[in-house]
Amino acid sequence: MLKSLLASVALLAGAHAGLACTAVDILAADKTMIAGRTMEWAFDMKWTLVGQPAGTELTLTAPPDTGLPAKTVKTTYGVMGISAEIFPGGAIIEGQNTAGLGMSGNFLPGFTEYQTVTKDDTEYVSVLGFGAWALGTHATVAELREALPKIKVWADSSLPSGPTPPDIHVVFTDRTGDGIVVEFVNGEVQIHDNVAHVLTNAPTYDWHLTNARNYLSLSTVGVPEITLGTANVTAIGQGGGMMGLPGDYTPPSRFIRAAFLRHHITPPATGAEAIQAVDHILNTVDIPLGIAQSKDGDQVVSDYTQWVAIKDLTNNRLLISDYAHRTSFVSIDLDKALASGKAGGVLVTDLPYPDGAVDATEVFAK
């Protein structure tokens, strides 16, 4: 057990920068399904919002050394996703489709080992094409759960890599509220029910659930007062029940913080309230530039919240804000945006964000 623990610590200590993504989802009482995530990274990944209309032809490849042919698959559903265009051809790691299936890919360094494709395999896709395939050809989590054991997801040195390797685990959620976390560990696909409705980064999902046992005493209700001898000592403010809730930005701490808030927040009645709830939770893991730093050789690099995406899976709407516009969002209607049938893309930082706050001076100047 000690060797296993030390090995896990060593893996985490040797992980690359870019460790701070957080995903959370909530189903409102009116059955509106909202799923949001933050994207923290230390490098420019050329994040691009891309539209992939239904009927798009995807090319699914195998590792070159297998000699297996590339396969063409035509998508069934339109997809709006955010792609890391630093990889030639892009790689969708965040998005949703017109059937109400959403995904968020989070960095999982030190634990990810993709599958081995052999010459006898007939179904395969590289991790860089995984997001486009999953969203483009599946309507529900149930469909994807059935399909995953039948296809090999691979990565090797033939794939282009940016400042960090494409080691991710992925949470999928559909408009019914069903959700799974997909990981590739020891060369095998592992599928977990997303019982926490939260995902961060390393370690693996089952580790985070076990770690939650360390925080069973947390409560939204604090102790109002205690008696010490003859003295009556009262609480100095609300929130004392959360004493011990971790406040740092490591993945285990963000998982506990987001999960505690997700399961104790006042349940939203409507989709609009669920969007606000998800945004408030994500605000607790938002990282300003310069706060979460590490060294890459002699260079100091800083993770920061490069963008936030909130998906309304029920009404096919996507909300996005970037670092410079964190207090406001732009909204994309998937059905209208993909109606032309043409693919397109725009840098997340180039979207038409509102220019500052709405001027309400006239309310008082009348």
GIVENGI-V184016 format. One record per residue. N is the residue number from 1. PSI is psi in radians with two decimals (NA if undefined). OMEGA is omega as a letter, one per 40 degrees, with the letter a starting at -180 (NA if undefined). Layout:
BEGIN
N PSI OMEGA
N PSI OMEGA
END
This chain:
BEGIN
1 -0.70 i
2 -0.74 i
3 -0.72 i
4 -0.75 i
5 -0.80 a
6 -0.64 i
7 -0.73 i
8 -0.76 i
9 -0.73 i
10 -0.70 i
11 -0.74 i
12 -0.70 a
13 -0.52 a
14 0.07 a
15 2.70 i
16 2.94 i
17 2.78 a
18 0.84 a
19 0.32 a
20 0.46 i
21 2.52 i
22 2.32 i
23 2.52 i
24 2.56 i
25 2.67 a
26 2.37 i
27 2.07 a
28 2.85 a
29 -0.50 i
30 0.18 i
31 0.27 i
32 2.24 a
33 2.13 a
34 2.28 i
35 2.23 a
36 2.87 i
37 2.68 i
38 2.67 i
39 1.90 i
40 2.37 i
41 2.82 a
42 -0.10 a
43 2.84 i
44 1.88 a
45 0.14 a
46 0.92 a
47 2.19 a
48 2.25 i
49 2.09 a
50 2.49 i
51 2.22 a
52 1.68 a
53 2.76 i
54 2.48 a
55 0.02 i
56 2.40 i
57 2.10 i
58 2.48 i
59 2.00 a
60 2.17 a
61 2.81 i
62 2.89 i
63 2.42 a
64 -0.61 a
65 -0.12 i
66 -0.39 a
67 0.12 a
68 2.55 a
69 2.67 i
70 2.52 a
71 2.51 i
72 2.25 i
73 2.31 i
74 2.27 a
75 2.67 i
76 -0.48 a
77 2.55 i
78 2.56 a
79 2.37 i
80 2.07 a
81 2.91 i
82 2.16 a
83 2.49 i
84 1.67 a
85 0.02 i
86 -0.43 i
87 2.23 i
88 2.18 a
89 -0.20 i
90 3.00 i
91 1.88 i
92 2.09 i
93 0.03 i
94 2.36 i
95 -3.04 a
96 2.77 i
97 3.04 a
98 -0.12 i
99 -0.09 i
100 0.35 i
101 2.27 a
102 2.78 i
103 2.63 i
104 2.11 i
105 2.21 a
106 2.54 a
107 2.31 i
108 1.19 a
109 2.64 i
110 -0.27 a
111 -0.31 a
112 2.25 i
113 1.91 a
114 3.05 a
115 2.75 i
116 2.14 i
117 2.22 i
118 2.96 a
119 -0.26 i
120 -0.15 a
121 2.57 i
122 -0.28 a
123 2.15 a
124 2.70 i
125 2.45 i
126 2.76 i
127 -0.47 i
128 -0.42 i
129 0.00 a
130 -0.80 a
131 -0.78 i
132 -0.68 i
133 -0.83 a
134 -0.84 a
135 -0.56 a
136 -0.37 a
137 0.15 a
138 2.47 a
139 -0.48 a
140 2.87 i
141 -0.67 i
142 -0.75 i
143 -0.77 a
144 -0.69 i
145 -0.67 i
146 -0.59 a
147 -0.54 a
148 -0.73 i
149 -0.18 a
150 -0.04 a
151 2.55 i
152 2.27 i
153 2.19 a
154 2.83 i
155 2.43 i
156 -3.01 a
157 -0.20 i
158 -0.32 i
159 2.43 i
160 2.40 i
161 2.53 i
162 -2.54 i
163 -0.31 i
164 2.65 i
165 2.71 a
166 1.02 a
167 1.89 a
168 2.73 i
169 2.73 a
170 2.33 i
171 2.25 i
172 2.40 a
173 2.45 i
174 3.08 a
175 -0.16 i
176 -0.26 a
177 -0.13 i
178 2.46 a
179 2.55 i
180 2.68 i
181 2.19 a
182 2.18 i
183 2.72 i
184 1.85 a
185 2.31 a
186 0.62 i
187 0.19 a
188 2.60 i
189 2.35 i
190 2.26 a
191 2.07 a
192 2.40 i
193 2.34 a
194 1.24 a
195 -0.46 a
196 -0.30 a
197 0.52 a
198 2.53 i
199 2.38 i
200 -2.20 a
201 -2.60 a
202 2.58 e
203 -2.79 a
204 2.90 a
205 -0.73 a
206 -0.58 i
207 -0.77 a
208 -0.70 i
209 -0.69 i
210 -0.71 a
211 -0.50 a
212 -0.34 i
213 -0.34 i
214 -0.09 a
215 0.49 a
216 -0.34 a
217 -0.12 a
218 2.51 a
219 2.65 i
220 -0.24 a
221 2.09 i
222 2.89 i
223 2.10 a
224 -0.58 a
225 2.73 i
226 2.80 i
227 2.15 i
228 1.78 a
229 -2.05 i
230 0.04 a
231 2.38 i
232 1.91 a
233 2.10 a
234 2.72 i
235 2.55 a
236 0.02 i
237 3.00 i
238 2.79 i
239 0.07 a
240 -0.41 i
241 -0.30 i
242 0.19 i
243 2.16 a
244 -0.15 i
245 2.12 a
246 2.42 a
247 0.04 a
248 3.13 a
249 0.22 i
250 2.69 a
251 -0.76 i
252 -0.69 a
253 -0.71 i
254 -0.63 i
255 -0.85 a
256 -0.77 a
257 -0.84 a
258 -0.68 a
259 -0.71 i
260 -0.83 a
261 -0.73 a
262 -0.68 a
263 -0.02 i
264 -0.18 i
265 2.60 i
266 2.14 a
267 2.25 a
268 2.49 a
269 -0.57 a
270 2.97 i
271 -0.69 i
272 -0.72 i
273 -0.61 i
274 -0.65 i
275 -0.78 i
276 -0.71 a
277 -0.83 i
278 -0.74 a
279 -0.71 i
280 -0.72 i
281 -0.78 a
282 -0.50 i
283 -0.45 a
284 -0.20 i
285 0.14 i
286 2.29 a
287 2.04 i
288 2.63 i
289 2.27 i
290 -0.09 a
291 -0.74 a
292 1.64 a
293 2.73 i
294 2.95 a
295 2.32 i
296 1.55 a
297 -2.16 i
298 -0.08 a
299 2.32 i
300 2.16 i
301 2.73 a
302 2.13 i
303 2.53 i
304 2.82 a
305 1.72 a
306 -0.57 i
307 2.83 i
308 2.35 i
309 2.35 i
310 2.15 a
311 2.15 i
312 1.68 a
313 -0.32 a
314 -0.70 a
315 0.25 i
316 0.91 a
317 2.42 a
318 2.26 i
319 2.39 a
320 2.44 i
321 2.61 i
322 -3.09 a
323 -0.69 a
324 -0.19 a
325 0.78 a
326 -0.35 a
327 0.11 i
328 2.72 a
329 2.69 i
330 2.70 a
331 2.36 i
332 2.17 i
333 1.93 a
334 -0.77 a
335 -0.73 i
336 -0.71 a
337 -0.53 a
338 0.06 a
339 -0.51 a
340 -0.35 a
341 0.11 a
342 2.41 i
343 2.66 i
344 2.97 i
345 2.59 i
346 2.45 i
347 2.42 i
348 -0.63 a
349 -0.22 a
350 0.09 i
351 2.69 a
352 1.26 i
353 2.65 i
354 2.50 a
355 1.46 i
356 -3.04 a
357 2.71 i
358 2.29 a
359 1.99 a
360 0.34 a
361 -0.64 a
362 -0.37 i
363 -0.60 a
364 -0.24 a
365 -0.03 a
366 NA NA
END
